[in-house]
Amino acid sequence: NGLLAAWFGGTHERHPDVGIWVAEKKNGNWTEPAEVANGVISETERHPSWNPVLFQPNDGPLMLFYKVGPNPREWWGMVKTSTDNGAHWSSERRLPEGILGPIKNKPVQLTNGDILSPTSSEHDGWRVHFERSNDAGITWQATEPVNDGRAINAIQPSILIHGEGRLQAIGRTKKHGVFTISSDNNGNTWNALKPSGLPNPSAGTDAVTLSDGRHLLVYNHTSKGRSPLNVAVSTDGTNWKAALILENTPGKEFSYPAVIQTSDGLVHITYTWHRTRIKHVVIHPDELELTPLQDANATWPE
């Protein structure tokens, strides 16, 4: 029925007036942004809101996950739903104790119908875990953290699907570039988390498995700063090829991407532009020129 984008906005990150905003694109135009959630507790208490994640399950209402709390170490998970593609939203519902919801990037729905959320925590080092619902988001079960938050500090995973029960998660670290971790049993257990070899300046990433089985990653291909913002593509989730530079202005910030593929095959990417706007980019994945990243002279098409 169109596209819906969500972000958090206000005076500045952590300010109590920060709420969750959405806009819809229909017939080629984006609607005026509207605040649909915030951290108002009472007339005298309000907390900032954080990290909205939109997710449309195969069946059931559209889901909007977000966080409320003074900081990422103390925040808690919230969810709202919509039965009319985001025109109206339900009352907010706090997720159960110990369940944060998808921390930045979208869940995936497995072939058996289970919803698997990529999530993480920051109260005891940066640690990744996963949350699963087999009843369309009514109840959730969380795994134990898959890293200790000390050897590699990792958060904000995205889930890639390799088929036959094989999953991969990739995401942000403090000092070890983009991390990768794999599962051979649909995310019930996970192998060791390790660096992927791709750089990361401790900034958010996102990734998606395309309909043709390839994997597409949006990230800052640098170890310092948040420019450039890049797109890479892989057939196996291990060997990545340079595909596109979305932004490349030294000293500026382009960060926190979100990426989906729509039913027409196009890939839609949103990201923070200078921390003042949300930018929307559309690419055709079959028209990307790919250059092996292992080549020291690899060129990134713009």
BELJO-V896361 format. One record per residue. PHI is phi in whole degrees, 0 to 359 (* if undefined). PSI is psi in whole degrees, -180 to 180 (NA if undefined). Layout:
PHI;PSI + PHI;PSI
This chain:
*;6 + 135;-161 + 236;147 + 234;133 + 241;145 + 226;146 + 204;168 + 254;142 + 209;152 + 171;-156 + 301;-50 + 192;163 + 305;136 + 85;-11 + 289;139 + 302;-22 + 278;1 + 288;126 + 236;-178 + 260;126 + 242;149 + 225;156 + 216;152 + 241;140 + 252;116 + 224;137 + 56;35 + 87;-1 + 232;145 + 271;138 + 285;166 + 297;136 + 301;145 + 227;136 + 281;125 + 244;-8 + 201;154 + 203;-178 + 256;29 + 291;120 + 261;-41 + 202;-176 + 295;-20 + 243;-1 + 227;125 + 215;135 + 247;157 + 293;154 + 253;157 + 213;157 + 45;63 + 292;143 + 227;120 + 268;140 + 211;128 + 252;105 + 292;168 + 299;-38 + 229;146 + 101;179 + 287;160 + 296;141 + 244;138 + 237;108 + 265;147 + 200;174 + 243;151 + 225;136 + 155;166 + 292;-27 + 196;169 + 294;-14 + 277;-21 + 239;-1 + 290;168 + 226;161 + 271;141 + 229;160 + 212;143 + 232;160 + 229;159 + 221;133 + 260;2 + 229;43 + 61;32 + 93;2 + 291;-36 + 223;150 + 234;149 + 290;173 + 295;153 + 289;150 + 228;129 + 281;134 + 289;157 + 301;156 + 306;131 + 89;-5 + 247;121 + 260;-18 + 82;175 + 301;130 + 279;-32 + 212;-39 + 251;158 + 295;150 + 291;172 + 236;154 + 250;123 + 279;170 + 297;-25 + 274;3 + 95;-14 + 298;141 + 262;125 + 245;119 + 259;131 + 274;125 + 214;177 + 195;167 + 224;160 + 232;6 + 279;-16 + 221;62 + 77;170 + 275;113 + 227;138 + 264;139 + 213;-179 + 225;148 + 235;138 + 234;139 + 232;129 + 252;14 + 225;41 + 63;32 + 92;8 + 285;-46 + 234;158 + 223;151 + 231;137 + 251;143 + 282;167 + 288;158 + 304;143 + 263;-1 + 217;162 + 272;-5 + 73;13 + 234;-54 + 297;-46 + 225;120 + 274;115 + 223;140 + 213;174 + 56;58 + 284;159 + 240;148 + 255;130 + 249;147 + 247;123 + 254;-8 + 92;158 + 55;39 + 83;-1 + 269;126 + 236;158 + 222;143 + 237;139 + 225;154 + 179;-157 + 269;142 + 228;170 + 281;-44 + 223;4 + 242;22 + 70;-162 + 288;130 + 271;162 + 220;148 + 207;149 + 229;158 + 225;143 + 253;4 + 222;48 + 59;31 + 86;9 + 289;-39 + 225;158 + 229;148 + 281;-174 + 290;139 + 280;136 + 210;165 + 292;147 + 270;-17 + 99;-12 + 272;143 + 286;160 + 202;129 + 269;32 + 61;55 + 224;155 + 295;150 + 232;170 + 208;157 + 208;161 + 210;144 + 273;123 + 282;165 + 296;-22 + 270;5 + 95;-13 + 286;165 + 241;138 + 237;131 + 239;135 + 245;126 + 195;167 + 272;110 + 277;70 + 198;156 + 264;-5 + 213;133 + 84;172 + 236;40 + 212;133 + 280;172 + 244;126 + 235;160 + 240;129 + 236;155 + 229;143 + 218;148 + 270;-20 + 234;0 + 77;1 + 244;-48 + 259;112 + 254;148 + 241;141 + 294;129 + 241;-39 + 193;141 + 260;116 + 282;-41 + 214;146 + 203;75 + 238;107 + 306;138 + 85;-8 + 261;170 + 242;127 + 227;114 + 203;178 + 50;59 + 285;158 + 228;141 + 220;137 + 222;163 + 245;130 + 269;171 + 296;-19 + 275;2 + 93;-12 + 285;151 + 254;130 + 247;130 + 233;131 + 242;151 + 200;164 + 287;127 + 247;105 + 60;18 + 58;24 + 236;-22 + 219;166 + 253;126 + 256;144 + 240;126 + 234;140 + 241;131 + 228;154 + 259;114 + 296;-23 + 280;-10 + 256;7 + 282;138 + 267;124 + 252;136 + 233;129 + 303;131 + 288;-18 + 291;-20 + 284;119 + 299;-22 + 257;22 + 303;137 + 255;145 + 252;115 + 299;146 + 255;NA
